[in-house]
Amino acid sequence: MKTMRTVTAISLLLILGAAGAFAGKPSTPHKKSFSPVIRYEVMIHMTGEPSMCSMYMVQLLKPNGDFAAPTQTFRLGVSTYTFYEAGNVRGIRIARLVPAPDMDHAACPPTLFTKPDVKTGTFLGGETYIFHLFPQNVPADKD
């Protein structure tokens, strides 16, 4: 009987030891890296029913012309476009509505003209910054 208990105890120790060996090191909680995200909202204020045959792009740019966030396709009826950029940024951001570059502008000339909205300052992660664009059917310099 004593032998049976000893064999059982040794077997149990071996099983627990093997389970511990396969389990590896106890996991330590991972520190989550917090990357603040800046949110930009570009609001398109349409007046009347625009005549459009071209496709347009909503863009958020850095002053050197690089995109601060991926370009989005403008769709009639959608008035707000949201862009995200990582980090805290000091400088200039430019929102604009432009004709899509891959369109045949000879067959379908642009009919919407929009002054860009330019903001300067420090853009902080966790905050939202709003840009306003007012497309017109005539170039801004002709009004």
DAQUIPE-V373373 format. One record per run of one state. SS is the DSSP state (H for helix, E for strand, C for the rest). FROM is the first residue (numbers start at 1). TO is the last residue. If there is no record, write none. Layout:
SS/FROM/TO + SS/FROM/TO
This chain:
C/1/1 + H/2/23 + C/24/36 + E/37/44 + C/45/55 + E/56/62 + C/63/66 + E/67/67 + C/68/71 + E/72/73 + C/74/79 + E/80/86 + C/87/88 + E/89/99 + C/100/112 + E/113/113 + C/114/116 + E/117/123 + C/124/127 + E/128/133 + C/134/135 + E/136/136 + C/137/139 + H/140/142 + C/143/143
